[in-house]
Amino acid sequence: MSKPTTSIELIAPGCTAEEVACSGSLNGWSTTTGVVRLRRKSPGVYTAKAPWTGQSVEYKYHLGSWGTEELNEWGNRRTNRHYAGEGKVYDVVPGFLCDNRNYDEAFLPRIEPLPYNLPMPADFATRRIAALLPYDYDRCQREYPVIYLQDGQNLFDEFAPFGNWELDKRMAWLAERGWGDFIVVAIDHAAEKRILEYAPSHKTRIAKGQIEAYGAFLVDHLKPLIDRTYRTRPERQSTAIGGSSLGGLASLLVTMAYPQVFAKAMLLSPSIWVDPHLPSAWPDHTYGDSTVFLYGGMQESKGSLATFSALYRDLLAVHHPKRRLRVHAQFDPLGLHNETAWGAIFPQAITTLFR
């Protein structure tokens, strides 16, 4: 092995370990052999020299195993870093996994399924709906903003067939950092009738759907019930709706139909291909600003880049004095159309909407 010539300086705020390890392509990603070990120079500052000069290297930091690997600023496993072969390395690691966990169980939300015998329209009377309450909900008298999320089966169920967002764990990570002051209402989809329930109520590429009935249920029945049952902030600026794929499409449609109720929308990989012209129908209103967080993965399909770019452009075009729309977009070059990607972006999305 060549003489160590590349200087590394790492900032790891809050890390108290005496050393931080670095593994990568040069040592076969081993966490024990050929590891670069950074010694603690001062609180949160680690330094080392590595045999990297003149070589292209992929690498990551950890605390001795991949169960303690580095996290990015949103609590997700970081993508590989890259060293091009020259110059000093300056890196920042916001945090590390602890035994494969990025959260403290003490901050997990309380998941409270609503009773099935509530007075609801027949199509929703047996639907599972759950409120995810902040970990300290019963220890304070704070009132909370609320986000209504679609496809509840895929949000926190460990045995969901397509995986889940790990929403409860994401909420714990946020709460530990003082960013968890919100309530999530998770609404299960209608199983075999999901497509119809989430689709526009006019003829589209897939069907003439029933989103008008679903939106009316949310606004006329569910939201009043949630506001009566929990300490919420019921005003529109504290009320959001969100979802992924068809659930994202449904959230867009409900936001457009009820601008007086929902001021914020989380649209994760929305199935806008069903009707690409939907944003042009956004109504004028005098209720104040609306905010949209839009996410898309560029590996979702061959047309992802064009589809989400067009949607972003069309949403920006909605903004004018009678329908003020603030759009925040995040596109992931490696993002796929799955629950893992949507769970990973949730902390950034909810923080953008509510902070």
C-alpha positions in Angstrom: 0.0 0.0 0.0 1.3 3.5 -0.9 2.3 6.1 1.6 -0.7 8.0 3.1 -0.7 11.4 1.5 -4.3 12.6 1.4 -5.3 14.7 4.4 -8.8 14.2 5.7 -10.6 16.5 8.1 -14.1 15.4 9.3 -16.6 17.4 11.2 -19.0 15.2 13.1 -21.1 17.4 15.5 -22.2 15.5 18.6 -20.0 12.4 18.0 -18.1 11.4 21.1 -16.2 8.4 19.7 -12.4 8.5 20.0 -12.1 7.6 16.3 -14.2 7.4 13.2 -13.5 4.8 10.6 -13.6 5.1 6.8 -14.1 2.2 4.4 -14.4 2.2 0.6 -13.6 0.8 -2.8 -9.8 0.6 -2.0 -10.3 -1.9 0.9 -13.3 -3.8 -0.5 -15.6 -1.9 1.8 -14.3 -3.9 4.7 -15.0 -2.5 8.2 -12.0 -4.2 9.7 -9.1 -4.6 7.2 -7.4 -1.6 5.5 -9.7 0.9 7.2 -8.6 4.5 7.4 -9.0 5.6 11.0 -9.6 9.2 11.9 -8.5 10.3 15.4 -10.4 12.8 17.5 -8.5 16.1 17.3 -11.1 18.1 19.3 -14.8 17.8 20.1 -16.5 16.8 16.9 -13.4 17.1 14.7 -11.5 14.1 13.4 -8.4 13.9 11.2 -6.3 11.3 9.3 -4.1 10.7 6.3 -5.2 8.2 3.6 -3.3 6.5 0.7 -5.7 8.0 -1.9 -3.6 10.5 -3.8 -3.9 10.0 -7.6 -6.8 7.5 -7.2 -10.5 7.6 -7.7 -12.1 6.4 -4.4 -15.6 5.8 -3.3 -16.0 5.8 0.5 -18.2 6.2 3.6 -17.7 6.8 7.3 -18.8 4.6 10.1 -18.0 3.8 13.8 -16.8 0.2 13.3 -19.6 -1.6 11.4 -22.2 -0.9 8.7 -24.7 -0.9 11.5 -23.1 2.4 12.6 -22.6 4.0 9.1 -23.0 7.7 8.5 -26.4 9.4 7.9 -27.2 12.5 5.8 -28.9 15.6 7.1 -32.4 14.0 7.0 -31.5 10.8 8.9 -31.1 8.5 5.9 -28.1 6.3 4.9 -25.8 8.5 2.8 -24.9 7.6 -0.8 -21.3 6.9 -1.4 -18.8 9.7 -1.2 -16.3 10.2 -4.0 -12.7 11.4 -4.0 -11.3 12.3 -7.4 -7.6 11.8 -6.7 -6.2 15.1 -5.5 -6.6 17.7 -2.8 -7.4 17.7 0.9 -10.7 16.2 2.0 -13.2 18.2 4.1 -16.4 16.3 5.1 -19.3 16.7 7.5 -21.3 13.9 9.0 -24.5 15.0 10.7 -25.0 11.6 12.5 -24.5 7.9 12.6 -26.7 4.8 12.9 -26.8 3.1 16.2 -27.3 -0.7 15.9 -28.9 -0.1 12.5 -31.3 2.5 14.0 -31.4 6.2 13.3 -33.9 7.0 16.0 -34.4 6.8 19.7 -37.4 4.7 20.7 -38.3 7.2 23.4 -39.5 9.6 20.6 -41.7 7.2 18.7 -45.3 8.5 18.1 -48.3 7.0 19.7 -50.4 5.3 17.0 -54.1 5.5 17.8 -56.5 3.8 15.4 -59.9 5.5 15.3 -62.8 3.3 16.4 -64.7 1.6 13.5 -68.1 2.5 14.9 -67.8 6.2 14.2 -70.6 7.9 12.2 -69.1 7.8 8.7 -70.5 7.5 5.2 -71.0 3.8 4.3 -68.0 3.5 2.0 -65.7 4.7 4.8 -67.4 3.2 7.9 -65.0 0.2 8.1 -61.9 2.0 6.8 -58.8 1.9 9.0 -57.8 5.4 10.0 -55.0 6.1 12.5 -53.7 9.2 14.2 -50.0 9.3 14.8 -49.6 11.6 17.8 -46.3 13.2 19.0 -44.5 11.2 21.6 -45.2 13.9 24.3 -48.8 14.5 23.3 -50.1 13.6 26.7 -47.5 15.5 28.6 -48.4 19.0 27.2 -51.3 21.1 26.1 -49.8 22.1 22.7 -52.0 22.3 19.6 -50.6 20.8 16.5 -50.8 21.2 12.7 -52.1 18.1 10.9 -51.2 16.3 7.7 -53.7 13.8 6.1 -51.7 11.0 4.3 -53.2 8.6 1.8 -52.3 4.9 1.4 -52.2 4.3 5.2 -51.3 0.6 4.7 -47.9 1.6 3.3 -46.9 4.2 6.0 -45.9 2.2 9.0 -47.0 -1.5 8.8 -44.0 -3.7 9.1 -45.5 -6.4 6.9 -46.8 -4.2 4.1 -46.3 -6.1 0.8 -44.4 -3.3 -0.9 -42.5 -2.1 2.2 -43.5 1.0 4.1 -42.3 4.6 4.8 -41.3 3.7 8.3 -43.3 6.8 9.2 -43.2 6.2 12.9 -39.4 6.0 12.9 -39.2 9.1 10.7 -41.4 11.0 13.2 -39.2 9.8 16.1 -36.0 11.1 14.3 -37.7 14.5 13.7 -39.0 14.7 17.3 -35.6 14.0 18.8 -34.4 17.2 16.9 -37.4 19.3 18.0 -39.1 19.1 14.6 -41.9 16.7 15.5 -44.7 19.0 16.5 -47.4 17.7 14.1 -50.1 15.0 13.9 -50.3 12.6 11.0 -53.7 11.1 10.1 -53.1 7.9 8.0 -56.0 6.8 5.9 -56.1 3.4 4.4 -56.9 3.1 0.7 -59.9 1.3 -0.7 -58.0 -1.9 -1.7 -59.4 -3.0 -5.1 -61.2 0.3 -5.5 -58.1 2.4 -4.8 -57.7 3.6 -8.4 -61.3 4.7 -8.7 -61.2 6.5 -5.3 -58.0 8.4 -6.1 -58.7 9.2 -9.8 -60.3 12.5 -11.1 -64.1 12.5 -11.4 -63.8 13.1 -15.2 -62.7 10.8 -18.0 -58.9 10.2 -17.9 -56.4 7.7 -19.2 -57.4 5.1 -16.5 -61.0 5.7 -15.5 -63.6 8.2 -14.5 -62.9 8.2 -10.8 -64.5 9.1 -7.5 -62.2 11.7 -6.0 -65.1 14.1 -5.4 -66.7 11.7 -3.0 -63.3 11.0 -1.3 -62.6 14.7 -0.9 -66.0 15.4 0.5 -65.4 12.6 3.1 -62.1 14.2 4.2 -63.5 17.7 4.5 -67.0 17.1 5.7 -66.5 14.1 8.0 -62.9 13.2 8.8 -61.3 16.6 9.4 -64.1 17.8 11.7 -63.8 14.6 13.7 -60.0 14.9 14.0 -60.4 18.5 15.1 -62.9 17.6 17.8 -60.9 14.6 19.0 -57.4 16.0 19.2 -55.7 19.2 20.0 -55.3 20.5 16.4 -54.7 23.8 14.8 -57.7 23.6 12.4 -56.9 26.7 10.3 -55.9 26.1 6.7 -52.3 27.2 7.1 -51.9 24.4 9.6 -53.7 21.8 7.5 -51.8 19.7 4.9 -52.6 16.7 2.7 -50.2 14.3 1.0 -49.4 11.0 -0.6 -47.4 9.1 -3.2 -48.1 7.9 -6.6 -52.0 7.8 -7.0 -52.2 9.0 -3.4 -50.1 12.1 -4.5 -52.5 12.6 -7.4 -55.5 12.4 -5.1 -53.8 14.9 -2.7 -53.3 17.4 -5.6 -56.9 17.1 -6.6 -58.3 17.6 -3.1 -56.0 20.6 -2.5 -57.3 22.2 -5.7 -60.9 21.4 -4.8 -60.7 22.7 -1.3 -58.2 25.6 -1.2 -60.1 27.0 1.8 -59.2 23.9 3.9 -55.8 22.7 2.7 -53.0 25.3 2.4 -50.2 22.7 2.0 -49.7 19.6 -0.2 -47.0 16.9 -0.2 -46.9 15.4 -3.7 -44.4 12.5 -3.8 -44.1 11.0 -7.3 -47.7 11.9 -8.1 -49.3 10.0 -11.0 -49.8 13.1 -13.0 -49.7 11.0 -16.2 -53.4 10.2 -15.5 -54.2 13.8 -16.6 -51.1 16.0 -17.3 -53.3 19.1 -17.6 -54.6 19.1 -14.1 -52.6 22.0 -12.6 -54.1 24.4 -15.2 -57.5 23.9 -13.5 -56.2 25.3 -10.1 -59.0 27.7 -9.1 -58.6 31.3 -8.2 -59.3 32.0 -4.5 -58.7 34.6 -1.8 -57.8 32.3 1.0 -54.1 33.0 1.0 -50.9 31.3 -0.1 -50.7 27.6 -0.8 -47.5 25.5 -0.6 -46.6 22.4 -2.5 -43.6 20.1 -1.9 -43.0 18.1 -5.0 -40.7 15.1 -5.2 -39.8 12.9 -8.1 -37.3 10.1 -8.7 -35.5 10.1 -12.0 -35.3 6.3 -12.1 -39.0 5.7 -11.7 -39.6 5.3 -15.4 -38.1 6.2 -18.7 -40.2 9.4 -18.8 -39.7 10.5 -15.2 -37.5 13.4 -16.0 -39.9 14.9 -18.6 -43.0 14.1 -16.6 -41.9 15.7 -13.3 -40.1 18.6 -15.1 -43.4 19.4 -16.9 -45.4 19.2 -13.6 -42.9 21.5 -11.8 -43.2 24.0 -14.7 -47.0 23.8 -14.7 -47.2 24.3 -10.9 -45.0 27.3 -11.1 -47.3 28.7 -13.8 -50.2 28.5 -11.4 -48.8 31.3 -9.2 -50.5 34.7 -9.7 -52.1 37.2 -7.4 -55.4 35.3 -7.1 -53.9 31.9 -6.5 -50.5 32.3 -4.9 -48.6 29.0 -5.0 -45.2 28.4 -3.5 -43.5 25.3 -5.0 -40.6 23.5 -3.4 -39.2 20.7 -5.7 -36.7 17.9 -4.9 -35.7 15.5 -7.6 -33.5 12.5 -6.9 -31.3 11.3 -9.8 -31.3 7.8 -8.3 -34.9 7.8 -6.9 -37.2 4.8 -7.6 -41.0 4.6 -7.4 -41.2 2.9 -4.0 -42.0 3.3 -0.4 -38.4 3.5 0.6 -37.8 6.6 -1.5 -41.0 8.3 -0.2 -40.1 7.5 3.4 -36.7 8.9 2.9 -37.9 12.2 1.6 -40.7 12.6 4.2 -38.6 14.4 6.9 -37.5 17.0 4.3 -41.0 17.4 2.9 -42.8 17.8 6.3 -40.2 20.1 7.6 -40.5 22.3 4.5 -44.3 22.4 4.8 -44.6 23.0 8.6 -41.4 24.8 9.5 
